Amino acid sequence: MHNVAVVGAEDPQWGQVIVAVVVPEPGTTPDPNELREHVRKSLRGSRTPDRVVFRDELPTNATGKILRHEIAQGLDPAAVEPSTHPSTVCIRANL
């Protein structure tokens, strides 16, 4: 992965879910389920992302800090695509 940010996103069923926003290395196509499994090896299930979002870049300020509030606001629930894992959703999002 080139860059990753984790944010909370509104969810009608759970109130809020964990979303990993990933900027993959150029020319790669990461599998969201593999990413979740990798995280799950180090963190408990409640801290594993419920959704994985792929972006071309993450918004940053002038000093390079990732603007998580912009990422969270830019998550479009209508862009959700089901993945093979029952609790994982893969989203291709653009800001």
For each residue, the residues with C-beta under 8 A, 3 or more apart:
1: 4 22 23 24 25 30 35
2: 23 24 25 26
3: 22 23 57 58 66
4: 1 20 21 22 23
5: 20 21 58 66 68 71
6: 18 19 20 21 49
7: 18 19 21 68 71 72 75
8: 16 17 18 19 72
9: 16 17 18 19 51 72 75
10: 15 16
11: 14 15 16 17 50
12:
13:
14: 11 17 50
15: 10 11
16: 8 9 10 11
17: 8 9 11 14 50 51
18: 6 7 8 9 47 48 49 50 51
19: 6 7 8 9 49 50 51 52 53 72 75 91
20: 4 5 6 35 39 49 51 52 53
21: 4 5 6 7 53 55 58 71 93
22: 1 3 4 30 35 52 53 54 55
23: 1 2 3 4 54 55 56 57 58
24: 1 2 28 29 30 54
25: 1 2 28
26: 2
27:
28: 24 25
29: 24
30: 1 22 24 34 35 54
31: 34 35
32: 35 36 52 83 85 88 89 90
33: 36 37 83 84 85 88
34: 30 31 37 38
35: 1 20 22 30 31 32 38 39 49 52
36: 32 33 39 40 48 49 52 85 88
37: 33 34 40 41
38: 34 35 41 42
39: 20 35 36 42 43 47 48 49
40: 36 37 43 45 48
41: 37 38
42: 38 39
43: 39 40 47 48
44: 47 48
45: 40 48
46:
47: 18 39 43 44
48: 18 36 39 40 43 44 45
49: 6 18 19 20 35 36 39 52
50: 11 14 17 18 19 87 88 89
51: 9 17 18 19 20 80 88 89 90 91
52: 19 20 22 32 35 36 49 83 88 89 90 91
53: 19 20 21 22 75 90 91 92 93
54: 22 23 24 30 90 91 92 93
55: 21 22 23 58 93 94 95
56: 23 94
57: 3 23
58: 3 5 21 23 55 66 67 71
59: 66 67 70 71 74 95
60: 63 64 65 66 67
61: 64 65 67
62:
63: 60
64: 60 61
65: 60 61
66: 3 5 58 59 60 71
67: 58 59 60 61 70 71
68: 5 7 71 72
69: 72 73
70: 59 67 73 74 95
71: 5 7 21 58 59 66 67 68 74 75 95
72: 7 8 9 19 68 69 75
73: 69 70
74: 59 70 71 93 95
75: 7 9 19 53 71 72 91 93
76: 79 91 93
77: 80
78:
79: 76 91 92 93
80: 51 77 89 91
81: 89 90 91 92
82: 89 90
83: 32 33 52 88 89 90
84: 33 88
85: 32 33 36 88
86:
87: 50
88: 32 33 36 50 51 52 83 84 85
89: 32 50 51 52 80 81 82 83
90: 32 51 52 53 54 81 82 83
91: 19 51 52 53 54 75 76 79 80 81
92: 53 54 79 81
93: 21 53 54 55 74 75 76 79
94: 55 56
95: 55 59 70 71 74
